């Protein structure tokens, strides 16, 4: 896990995600999830690549089930892009870095 990725739960979700001054990629995951583990290094790399432009946070659905329910997480990993406190896009599943990079850049426009 890189220093550029913040762990979020119900206590700090408002401050870290909804009140963020920059867009946030929210990674809903769980420790037992194979695809979540497979994509974690990609998310760490992207957090470095987009440092200062996009914040990356991880929410363990086991530790914060209320957030998973609130945001309709049906499968993991699921990624939500939040801008100005609102979800503007969502993708599910593990994918290569190029997919996530293109998704983030498209969503930022």
N, CA, C and O atoms as a GROMACS GRO file, in nm:
protein
  436
    1UNK      N    1   0.086  -0.118   0.000
    1UNK     CA    2   0.000   0.000   0.000
    1UNK      C    3   0.090   0.124   0.000
    1UNK      O    4   0.182   0.135   0.081
    2UNK      N    5   0.061   0.214  -0.090
    2UNK     CA    6   0.145   0.334  -0.098
    2UNK      C    7   0.097   0.440   0.002
    2UNK      O    8  -0.014   0.434   0.055
    3UNK      N    9   0.184   0.536   0.024
    3UNK     CA   10   0.148   0.648   0.111
    3UNK      C   11   0.044   0.738   0.046
    3UNK      O   12  -0.014   0.823   0.112
    4UNK      N   13   0.021   0.720  -0.083
    4UNK     CA   14  -0.073   0.804  -0.156
    4UNK      C   15  -0.216   0.753  -0.150
    4UNK      O   16  -0.307   0.817  -0.204
    5UNK      N   17  -0.239   0.639  -0.085
    5UNK     CA   18  -0.373   0.582  -0.074
    5UNK      C   19  -0.416   0.587   0.073
    5UNK      O   20  -0.344   0.541   0.162
    6UNK      N   21  -0.533   0.644   0.097
    6UNK     CA   22  -0.584   0.664   0.233
    6UNK      C   23  -0.688   0.557   0.264
    6UNK      O   24  -0.777   0.531   0.183
    7UNK      N   25  -0.678   0.496   0.382
    7UNK     CA   26  -0.783   0.404   0.427
    7UNK      C   27  -0.896   0.484   0.489
    7UNK      O   28  -0.873   0.569   0.574
    8UNK      N   29  -1.018   0.456   0.445
    8UNK     CA   30  -1.135   0.534   0.488
    8UNK      C   31  -1.239   0.439   0.548
    8UNK      O   32  -1.254   0.325   0.504
    9UNK      N   33  -1.311   0.490   0.649
    9UNK     CA   34  -1.423   0.417   0.706
    9UNK      C   35  -1.536   0.516   0.732
    9UNK      O   36  -1.530   0.630   0.686
   10UNK      N   37  -1.637   0.473   0.805
   10UNK     CA   38  -1.752   0.561   0.830
   10UNK      C   39  -1.712   0.691   0.902
   10UNK      O   40  -1.774   0.795   0.881
   11UNK      N   41  -1.609   0.683   0.986
   11UNK     CA   42  -1.570   0.800   1.066
   11UNK      C   43  -1.509   0.911   0.982
   11UNK      O   44  -1.536   1.029   1.007
   12UNK      N   45  -1.427   0.876   0.883
   12UNK     CA   46  -1.358   0.980   0.807
   12UNK      C   47  -1.404   0.991   0.661
   12UNK      O   48  -1.343   1.065   0.584
   13UNK      N   49  -1.509   0.920   0.622
   13UNK     CA   50  -1.558   0.923   0.485
   13UNK      C   51  -1.598   1.064   0.442
   13UNK      O   52  -1.560   1.110   0.334
   14UNK      N   53  -1.675   1.132   0.526
   14UNK     CA   54  -1.721   1.268   0.491
   14UNK      C   55  -1.602   1.359   0.462
   14UNK      O   56  -1.598   1.426   0.359
   15UNK      N   57  -1.506   1.362   0.554
   15UNK     CA   58  -1.391   1.452   0.540
   15UNK      C   59  -1.300   1.413   0.424
   15UNK      O   60  -1.257   1.498   0.347
   16UNK      N   61  -1.272   1.284   0.411
   16UNK     CA   62  -1.175   1.239   0.311
   16UNK      C   63  -1.232   1.232   0.169
   16UNK      O   64  -1.160   1.253   0.072
   17UNK      N   65  -1.362   1.202   0.157
   17UNK     CA   66  -1.421   1.180   0.025
   17UNK      C   67  -1.517   1.292  -0.014
   17UNK      O   68  -1.492   1.364  -0.111
   18UNK      N   69  -1.624   1.307   0.060
   18UNK     CA   70  -1.729   1.402   0.021
   18UNK      C   71  -1.683   1.548   0.029
   18UNK      O   72  -1.726   1.630  -0.052
   19UNK      N   73  -1.597   1.580   0.125
   19UNK     CA   74  -1.551   1.718   0.140
   19UNK      C   75  -1.418   1.746   0.068
   19UNK      O   76  -1.364   1.856   0.081
   20UNK      N   77  -1.366   1.649  -0.006
   20UNK     CA   78  -1.238   1.666  -0.075
   20UNK      C   79  -1.246   1.779  -0.178
   20UNK      O   80  -1.345   1.795  -0.250
   21UNK      N   81  -1.139   1.856  -0.183
   21UNK     CA   82  -1.130   1.965  -0.281
   21UNK      C   83  -1.093   1.914  -0.420
   21UNK      O   84  -1.111   1.985  -0.519
   22UNK      N   85  -1.041   1.793  -0.428
   22UNK     CA   86  -1.006   1.734  -0.557
   22UNK      C   87  -1.087   1.605  -0.576
   22UNK      O   88  -1.138   1.549  -0.479
   23UNK      N   89  -1.100   1.557  -0.702
   23UNK     CA   90  -1.174   1.432  -0.724
   23UNK      C   91  -1.113   1.316  -0.646
   23UNK      O   92  -0.993   1.315  -0.618
   24UNK      N   93  -1.198   1.219  -0.613
   24UNK     CA   94  -1.156   1.104  -0.532
   24UNK      C   95  -1.196   0.975  -0.603
   24UNK      O   96  -1.310   0.959  -0.645
   25UNK      N   97  -1.101   0.882  -0.615
   25UNK     CA   98  -1.132   0.746  -0.658
   25UNK      C   99  -1.147   0.662  -0.531
   25UNK      O  100  -1.053   0.650  -0.452
   26UNK      N  101  -1.265   0.606  -0.513
   26UNK     CA  102  -1.294   0.524  -0.396
   26UNK      C  103  -1.289   0.377  -0.438
   26UNK      O  104  -1.365   0.335  -0.526
   27UNK      N  105  -1.201   0.301  -0.376
   27UNK     CA  106  -1.183   0.159  -0.405
   27UNK      C  107  -1.251   0.079  -0.294
   27UNK      O  108  -1.201   0.072  -0.182
   28UNK      N  109  -1.366   0.018  -0.327
   28UNK     CA  110  -1.434  -0.072  -0.233
   28UNK      C  111  -1.374  -0.210  -0.253
   28UNK      O  112  -1.376  -0.263  -0.364
   29UNK      N  113  -1.320  -0.268  -0.147
   29UNK     CA  114  -1.247  -0.394  -0.154
   29UNK      C  115  -1.267  -0.474  -0.026
   29UNK      O  116  -1.333  -0.429   0.067
   30UNK      N  117  -1.208  -0.594  -0.022
   30UNK     CA  118  -1.205  -0.677   0.098
   30UNK      C  119  -1.075  -0.758   0.098
   30UNK      O  120  -1.023  -0.792  -0.008
   31UNK      N  121  -1.023  -0.789   0.216
   31UNK     CA  122  -0.895  -0.861   0.224
   31UNK      C  123  -0.896  -1.000   0.159
   31UNK      O  124  -0.792  -1.047   0.114
   32UNK      N  125  -1.012  -1.065   0.154
   32UNK     CA  126  -1.021  -1.201   0.100
   32UNK      C  127  -1.042  -1.202  -0.051
   32UNK      O  128  -1.044  -1.309  -0.112
   33UNK      N  129  -1.057  -1.086  -0.112
   33UNK     CA  130  -1.091  -1.074  -0.255
   33UNK      C  131  -0.966  -1.082  -0.343
   33UNK      O  132  -0.883  -0.991  -0.341
   34UNK      N  133  -0.955  -1.190  -0.421
   34UNK     CA  134  -0.840  -1.208  -0.510
   34UNK      C  135  -0.823  -1.096  -0.612
   34UNK      O  136  -0.714  -1.041  -0.624
   35UNK      N  137  -0.929  -1.060  -0.686
   35UNK     CA  138  -0.916  -0.950  -0.783
   35UNK      C  139  -0.879  -0.817  -0.716
   35UNK      O  140  -0.808  -0.735  -0.775
   36UNK      N  141  -0.926  -0.796  -0.594
   36UNK     CA  142  -0.891  -0.674  -0.520
   36UNK      C  143  -0.739  -0.670  -0.495
   36UNK      O  144  -0.675  -0.566  -0.514
   37UNK      N  145  -0.685  -0.783  -0.454
   37UNK     CA  146  -0.540  -0.792  -0.429
   37UNK      C  147  -0.463  -0.774  -0.559
   37UNK      O  148  -0.358  -0.709  -0.561
   38UNK      N  149  -0.514  -0.830  -0.668
   38UNK     CA  150  -0.446  -0.822  -0.797
   38UNK      C  151  -0.438  -0.678  -0.848
   38UNK      O  152  -0.338  -0.640  -0.909
   39UNK      N  153  -0.542  -0.600  -0.824
   39UNK     CA  154  -0.547  -0.463  -0.876
   39UNK      C  155  -0.484  -0.362  -0.780
   39UNK      O  156  -0.460  -0.247  -0.820
   40UNK      N  157  -0.457  -0.399  -0.657
   40UNK     CA  158  -0.402  -0.306  -0.558
   40UNK      C  159  -0.272  -0.237  -0.604
   40UNK      O  160  -0.260  -0.116  -0.586
   41UNK      N  161  -0.176  -0.310  -0.663
   41UNK     CA  162  -0.054  -0.241  -0.708
   41UNK      C  163  -0.082  -0.138  -0.819
   41UNK      O  164  -0.014  -0.036  -0.828
   42UNK      N  165  -0.181  -0.166  -0.902
   42UNK     CA  166  -0.219  -0.072  -1.008
   42UNK      C  167  -0.274   0.056  -0.946
   42UNK      O  168  -0.239   0.166  -0.989
   43UNK      N  169  -0.359   0.042  -0.844
   43UNK     CA  170  -0.416   0.158  -0.777
   43UNK      C  171  -0.305   0.239  -0.708
   43UNK      O  172  -0.308   0.362  -0.711
   44UNK      N  173  -0.208   0.171  -0.648
   44UNK     CA  174  -0.095   0.240  -0.585
   44UNK      C  175  -0.017   0.321  -0.688
   44UNK      O  176   0.020   0.436  -0.663
   45UNK      N  177   0.008   0.261  -0.806
   45UNK     CA  178   0.080   0.332  -0.913
   45UNK      C  179   0.001   0.454  -0.960
   45UNK      O  180   0.058   0.562  -0.979
   46UNK      N  181  -0.129   0.436  -0.980
   46UNK     CA  182  -0.213   0.547  -1.026
   46UNK      C  183  -0.217   0.659  -0.922
   46UNK      O  184  -0.219   0.777  -0.957
   47UNK      N  185  -0.218   0.622  -0.794
   47UNK     CA  186  -0.219   0.723  -0.688
   47UNK      C  187  -0.093   0.809  -0.697
   47UNK      O  188  -0.099   0.929  -0.672
   48UNK      N  189   0.020   0.749  -0.732
   48UNK     CA  190   0.143   0.824  -0.750
   48UNK      C  191   0.135   0.910  -0.875
   48UNK      O  192   0.171   1.028  -0.874
   49UNK      N  193   0.086   0.850  -0.985
   49UNK     CA  194   0.077   0.921  -1.114
   49UNK      C  195  -0.014   1.044  -1.106
   49UNK      O  196   0.016   1.147  -1.167
   50UNK      N  197  -0.123   1.033  -1.031
   50UNK     CA  198  -0.221   1.142  -1.023
   50UNK      C  199  -0.210   1.223  -0.894
   50UNK      O  200  -0.302   1.299  -0.862
   51UNK      N  201  -0.101   1.208  -0.821
   51UNK     CA  202  -0.083   1.278  -0.693
   51UNK      C  203  -0.106   1.428  -0.712
   51UNK      O  204  -0.053   1.490  -0.803
   52UNK      N  205  -0.188   1.484  -0.622
   52UNK     CA  206  -0.219   1.626  -0.628
   52UNK      C  207  -0.338   1.659  -0.717
   52UNK      O  208  -0.396   1.767  -0.704
   53UNK      N  209  -0.375   1.567  -0.807
   53UNK     CA  210  -0.488   1.589  -0.898
   53UNK      C  211  -0.609   1.506  -0.859
   53UNK      O  212  -0.723   1.550  -0.872
   54UNK      N  213  -0.583   1.383  -0.810
   54UNK     CA  214  -0.688   1.290  -0.770
   54UNK      C  215  -0.646   1.223  -0.641
   54UNK      O  216  -0.531   1.181  -0.626
   55UNK      N  217  -0.738   1.212  -0.546
   55UNK     CA  218  -0.712   1.141  -0.421
   55UNK      C  219  -0.762   0.998  -0.438
   55UNK      O  220  -0.865   0.975  -0.500
   56UNK      N  221  -0.689   0.902  -0.384
   56UNK     CA  222  -0.727   0.761  -0.388
   56UNK      C  223  -0.751   0.713  -0.246
   56UNK      O  224  -0.666   0.730  -0.158
   57UNK      N  225  -0.868   0.652  -0.225
   57UNK     CA  226  -0.900   0.597  -0.093
   57UNK      C  227  -0.948   0.454  -0.108
   57UNK      O  228  -1.005   0.417  -0.211
   58UNK      N  229  -0.925   0.374  -0.005
   58UNK     CA  230  -0.971   0.235  -0.002
   58UNK      C  231  -1.069   0.218   0.113
   58UNK      O  232  -1.045   0.265   0.224
   59UNK      N  233  -1.180   0.151   0.084
   59UNK     CA  234  -1.278   0.120   0.187
   59UNK      C  235  -1.292  -0.032   0.194
   59UNK      O  236  -1.338  -0.096   0.099
   60UNK      N  237  -1.253  -0.088   0.306
   60UNK     CA  238  -1.268  -0.231   0.332
   60UNK      C  239  -1.416  -0.256   0.362
   60UNK      O  240  -1.468  -0.210   0.465
   61UNK      N  241  -1.484  -0.326   0.274
   61UNK     CA  242  -1.628  -0.348   0.289
   61UNK      C  243  -1.661  -0.430   0.413
   61UNK      O  244  -1.775  -0.427   0.461
   62UNK      N  245  -1.564  -0.505   0.465
   62UNK     CA  246  -1.585  -0.581   0.588
   62UNK      C  247  -1.584  -0.488   0.710
   62UNK      O  248  -1.657  -0.510   0.807
   63UNK      N  249  -1.501  -0.384   0.703
   63UNK     CA  250  -1.486  -0.290   0.814
   63UNK      C  251  -1.588  -0.176   0.808
   63UNK      O  252  -1.618  -0.113   0.910
   64UNK      N  253  -1.640  -0.149   0.688
   64UNK     CA  254  -1.735  -0.039   0.670
   64UNK      C  255  -1.856  -0.086   0.588
   64UNK      O  256  -1.882  -0.034   0.480
   65UNK      N  257  -1.929  -0.185   0.640
   65UNK     CA  258  -2.041  -0.240   0.562
   65UNK      C  259  -2.150  -0.137   0.534
   65UNK      O  260  -2.220  -0.147   0.433
   66UNK      N  261  -2.166  -0.040   0.623
   66UNK     CA  262  -2.268   0.063   0.602
   66UNK      C  263  -2.242   0.144   0.476
   66UNK      O  264  -2.335   0.178   0.403
   67UNK      N  265  -2.115   0.175   0.449
   67UNK     CA  266  -2.081   0.249   0.327
   67UNK      C  267  -2.104   0.163   0.203
   67UNK      O  268  -2.151   0.212   0.101
   68UNK      N  269  -2.071   0.034   0.213
   68UNK     CA  270  -2.094  -0.056   0.100
   68UNK      C  271  -2.242  -0.063   0.066
   68UNK      O  272  -2.280  -0.061  -0.051
   69UNK      N  273  -2.326  -0.071   0.168
   69UNK     CA  274  -2.471  -0.076   0.146
   69UNK      C  275  -2.520   0.057   0.091
   69UNK      O  276  -2.596   0.061  -0.006
   70UNK      N  277  -2.476   0.167   0.152
   70UNK     CA  278  -2.521   0.300   0.111
   70UNK      C  279  -2.490   0.328  -0.036
   70UNK      O  280  -2.569   0.390  -0.106
   71UNK      N  281  -2.374   0.280  -0.082
   71UNK     CA  282  -2.332   0.306  -0.220
   71UNK      C  283  -2.360   0.190  -0.314
   71UNK      O  284  -2.308   0.187  -0.426
   72UNK      N  285  -2.442   0.094  -0.271
   72UNK     CA  286  -2.490  -0.012  -0.359
   72UNK      C  287  -2.382  -0.103  -0.414
   72UNK      O  288  -2.390  -0.146  -0.529
   73UNK      N  289  -2.284  -0.133  -0.334
   73UNK     CA  290  -2.174  -0.219  -0.380
   73UNK      C  291  -2.224  -0.363  -0.386
   73UNK      O  292  -2.253  -0.425  -0.283
   74UNK      N  293  -2.233  -0.416  -0.508
   74UNK     CA  294  -2.283  -0.552  -0.530
   74UNK      C  295  -2.169  -0.650  -0.557
   74UNK      O  296  -2.185  -0.771  -0.536
   75UNK      N  297  -2.055  -0.600  -0.602
   75UNK     CA  298  -1.939  -0.684  -0.627
   75UNK      C  299  -1.814  -0.602  -0.598
   75UNK      O  300  -1.817  -0.479  -0.602
   76UNK      N  301  -1.706  -0.671  -0.568
   76UNK     CA  302  -1.580  -0.602  -0.542
   76UNK      C  303  -1.471  -0.665  -0.628
   76UNK      O  304  -1.477  -0.784  -0.657
   77UNK      N  305  -1.373  -0.587  -0.668
   77UNK     CA  306  -1.360  -0.445  -0.638
   77UNK      C  307  -1.458  -0.359  -0.721
   77UNK      O  308  -1.487  -0.390  -0.836
   78UNK      N  309  -1.505  -0.254  -0.660
   78UNK     CA  310  -1.582  -0.151  -0.730
   78UNK      C  311  -1.516  -0.017  -0.701
   78UNK      O  312  -1.475   0.011  -0.589
   79UNK      N  313  -1.507   0.063  -0.805
   79UNK     CA  314  -1.442   0.194  -0.796
   79UNK      C  315  -1.543   0.302  -0.828
   79UNK      O  316  -1.612   0.295  -0.930
   80UNK      N  317  -1.552   0.401  -0.742
   80UNK     CA  318  -1.642   0.515  -0.762
   80UNK      C  319  -1.556   0.641  -0.776
   80UNK      O  320  -1.462   0.662  -0.701
   81UNK      N  321  -1.592   0.724  -0.874
   81UNK     CA  322  -1.526   0.854  -0.888
   81UNK      C  323  -1.619   0.958  -0.826
   81UNK      O  324  -1.734   0.971  -0.866
   82UNK      N  325  -1.568   1.031  -0.728
   82UNK     CA  326  -1.646   1.132  -0.657
   82UNK      C  327  -1.586   1.269  -0.686
   82UNK      O  328  -1.467   1.292  -0.664
   83UNK      N  329  -1.670   1.359  -0.735
   83UNK     CA  330  -1.628   1.498  -0.761
   83UNK      C  331  -1.730   1.589  -0.694
   83UNK      O  332  -1.850   1.575  -0.714
   84UNK      N  333  -1.681   1.682  -0.614
   84UNK     CA  334  -1.770   1.776  -0.548
   84UNK      C  335  -1.873   1.708  -0.458
   84UNK      O  336  -1.986   1.756  -0.444
   85UNK      N  337  -1.833   1.596  -0.397
   85UNK     CA  338  -1.922   1.525  -0.306
   85UNK      C  339  -2.025   1.436  -0.374
   85UNK      O  340  -2.108   1.376  -0.305
   86UNK      N  341  -2.020   1.425  -0.507
   86UNK     CA  342  -2.118   1.344  -0.582
   86UNK      C  343  -2.046   1.237  -0.662
   86UNK      O  344  -1.938   1.260  -0.716
   87UNK      N  345  -2.108   1.119  -0.669
   87UNK     CA  346  -2.053   1.012  -0.752
   87UNK      C  347  -2.083   1.046  -0.897
   87UNK      O  348  -2.199   1.067  -0.935
   88UNK      N  349  -1.978   1.050  -0.979
   88UNK     CA  350  -1.996   1.085  -1.120
   88UNK      C  351  -1.976   0.966  -1.213
   88UNK      O  352  -2.018   0.971  -1.328
   89UNK      N  353  -1.912   0.860  -1.164
   89UNK     CA  354  -1.895   0.740  -1.246
   89UNK      C  355  -1.853   0.624  -1.157
   89UNK      O  356  -1.812   0.643  -1.042
   90UNK      N  357  -1.865   0.503  -1.212
   90UNK     CA  358  -1.836   0.382  -1.136
   90UNK      C  359  -1.793   0.272  -1.232
   90UNK      O  360  -1.846   0.260  -1.342
   91UNK      N  361  -1.696   0.191  -1.189
   91UNK     CA  362  -1.657   0.071  -1.264
   91UNK      C  363  -1.634  -0.041  -1.163
   91UNK      O  364  -1.599  -0.016  -1.047
   92UNK      N  365  -1.653  -0.164  -1.208
   92UNK     CA  366  -1.631  -0.281  -1.121
   92UNK      C  367  -1.534  -0.377  -1.187
   92UNK      O  368  -1.526  -0.387  -1.310
   93UNK      N  369  -1.460  -0.447  -1.103
   93UNK     CA  370  -1.370  -0.551  -1.150
   93UNK      C  371  -1.227  -0.504  -1.161
   93UNK      O  372  -1.198  -0.384  -1.161
   94UNK      N  373  -1.138  -0.601  -1.170
   94UNK     CA  374  -0.996  -0.573  -1.189
   94UNK      C  375  -0.972  -0.549  -1.338
   94UNK      O  376  -1.036  -0.611  -1.423
   95UNK      N  377  -0.880  -0.459  -1.368
   95UNK     CA  378  -0.848  -0.425  -1.506
   95UNK      C  379  -0.705  -0.374  -1.511
   95UNK      O  380  -0.647  -0.342  -1.407
   96UNK      N  381  -0.647  -0.367  -1.631
   96UNK     CA  382  -0.509  -0.317  -1.641
   96UNK      C  383  -0.500  -0.167  -1.611
   96UNK      O  384  -0.600  -0.095  -1.612
   97UNK      N  385  -0.379  -0.123  -1.585
   97UNK     CA  386  -0.355   0.018  -1.551
   97UNK      C  387  -0.408   0.110  -1.660
   97UNK      O  388  -0.467   0.214  -1.630
   98UNK      N  389  -0.389   0.074  -1.786
   98UNK     CA  390  -0.434   0.161  -1.896
   98UNK      C  391  -0.584   0.185  -1.890
   98UNK      O  392  -0.630   0.296  -1.920
   99UNK      N  393  -0.661   0.083  -1.852
   99UNK     CA  394  -0.806   0.099  -1.841
   99UNK      C  395  -0.840   0.204  -1.735
   99UNK      O  396  -0.919   0.296  -1.760
  100UNK      N  397  -0.781   0.189  -1.616
  100UNK     CA  398  -0.810   0.282  -1.507
  100UNK      C  399  -0.760   0.423  -1.538
  100UNK      O  400  -0.827   0.522  -1.507
  101UNK      N  401  -0.643   0.433  -1.600
  101UNK     CA  402  -0.588   0.564  -1.637
  101UNK      C  403  -0.684   0.634  -1.732
  101UNK      O  404  -0.715   0.752  -1.713
  102UNK      N  405  -0.729   0.563  -1.836
  102UNK     CA  406  -0.823   0.622  -1.933
  102UNK      C  407  -0.955   0.660  -1.864
  102UNK      O  408  -1.011   0.766  -1.892
  103UNK      N  409  -1.004   0.574  -1.775
  103UNK     CA  410  -1.130   0.601  -1.702
  103UNK      C  411  -1.117   0.727  -1.618
  103UNK      O  412  -1.206   0.812  -1.619
  104UNK      N  413  -1.006   0.740  -1.547
  104UNK     CA  414  -0.986   0.857  -1.462
  104UNK      C  415  -0.976   0.983  -1.547
  104UNK      O  416  -1.041   1.083  -1.518
  105UNK      N  417  -0.896   0.978  -1.652
  105UNK     CA  418  -0.879   1.097  -1.738
  105UNK      C  419  -1.011   1.138  -1.803
  105UNK      O  420  -1.041   1.257  -1.811
  106UNK      N  421  -1.089   1.040  -1.848
  106UNK     CA  422  -1.220   1.070  -1.909
  106UNK      C  423  -1.313   1.133  -1.806
  106UNK      O  424  -1.385   1.228  -1.837
  107UNK      N  425  -1.312   1.080  -1.685
  107UNK     CA  426  -1.402   1.128  -1.581
  107UNK      C  427  -1.363   1.267  -1.532
  107UNK      O  428  -1.448   1.343  -1.486
  108UNK      N  429  -1.235   1.302  -1.542
  108UNK     CA  430  -1.190   1.433  -1.497
  108UNK      C  431  -1.231   1.545  -1.593
  108UNK      O  432  -1.236   1.661  -1.554
  109UNK      N  433  -1.260   1.510  -1.717
  109UNK     CA  434  -1.294   1.613  -1.818
  109UNK      C  435  -1.428   1.676  -1.791
  109UNK      O  436  -1.471   1.764  -1.866
   0.00000   0.00000   0.00000
